[in-house]
Amino acid sequence: MLDVAVRVPHARVIYVNETLPECEAIAWVGNGRDGLLTLNEQYQLGGLPNHSKHTLSFPGGGIIRLVGADDMRQIGKLRGIAPHLVVIDEAQKAPHLTELIRDSLGPAMMDHGGQIFMPGTPGVDLAGLFYDVTNEEEPLHGWSVHVLNVLSNPFFGTTPEERFERTVARYCREQGLPLDAPEVQREWFARWVKEDARFTYAIHQVPEHQVCYAPPRWKAPPVWRKDKNGRPLFLEGGVPDFIAALADLPEGPDWRFTLGCDLGFLPDPFAYVLWAWSWEWDELLEVASWAKTQLDSDEQLSVLTDVAGQVPISIVTGDIGGVATPMGKGWSKRWNERFGYDMIEAEKSHKFDSIQLFNTDLRQGRIKLRKGSPLHEQMKRVRWLPHAGAGKMKEDPVIPNDITDGGLYGHRHTFAHLAQRPVPKPPAGSTEYYVALEQAMEQADLDELEREATSYYD
């Protein structure tokens, strides 16, 4: 920052941190050796500080300005500035970062071919522009990403092995943490970690091979609906192949089917999730999930009717608007005329508790999804709002949750958690068969003795 402000005539340099006090503490003062004011004096750069305006002005006309990212009024003022350099420090914490770059700084950087630097450390929230740019799975294009961790810092030793022993190994020993602990991976190795991230659903806490039992079955596959920056939002459209999907279900149980739906039009889609469950099987299995925008109420009901025409559905639930509304009355009447039972208005209160019950089933292996299905893909993305504090947890409205809501509504009206899977009988003539026969005979003798004793005392 100092180099550009001093070297480039009339340079405009912006330093941004989460709040203005953090700007002062980190960039203005630093640790006493690397703050802007200290370096300005040490190297006699001639900068003149203005503590009220938080600027440092140099003889050549260059200015360094401090801005807190939490102040939208100050952020708005950046629209009229054409910066040569912008440094957004601790970028993982900066609120409004997307708006700051897209609406304010992005267009302004074109005047001088300026650069934006976003140094930061992976945080617990896998969200925001810093995550979008630096994650390894789906990084946002157009940025140059450089990863430095403690093993790259010569201050801690001359070799990576020496640096590791002096920092990471020592920290893990003192804190009693394994090397793969999420906080170790984030803070010391600069890696994004999903295991303890603020995702709404516990999908990342269960190995994928345990939570997924089959691929989705399509006659025609869906496509990703994307936002204006090209980032995927949800899988839309497609034609499910219900015959192939039903063939994936385990043989034996008397399967029942619950259809959960979430209404929408645009930008929120209409979505449904079809669940399979049985009184004889203690797992809830996804049969199909689907979403589509710009369907009117008649078209949405037609989609559900088409599903019910191919699968013997026992229960249909969703946010159908309630039986007191014209749409709710119309849907329920037409559905009853066609299939002989009413739709159930989804219970939308106590959503947090319902999600926790769903997550319990997910962690305990009682929910099975289709790998890469619309439900599975959306469940991997939905997250709680960052910095929710001690108040009520809320889902991030930026991330679509219509398919997961449909799955949640359906989950409330399935009873796989009450099922008891029958114990398979051993083949006749096998060792296990004779052991079971002997145990049954012993139990019968014990039951007879208990009856005789009861009869004697009576």
Helices and strands as residue ranges (DSSP letters): H 2-7, E 12-17, H 20-23, I 24-29, H 36-42, E 48-50, E 55-57, E 63-68, H 72-77, G 78-80, E 85-88, G 91-93, H 97-99, I 100-105, H 106-108, E 115-117, H 128-134, G 150-152, G 154-156, H 160-164, I 165-169, H 170-175, H 182-189, G 202-205, H 208-211, E 212-214, E 218-220, E 223-226, E 232-236, E 239-240, H 242-247, E 256-262, E 270-278, E 281-292, H 297-310, E 315-318, H 326-339, E 344-345, H 351-363, E 367-370, H 374-379, H 402-412, G 416-418, H 431-457
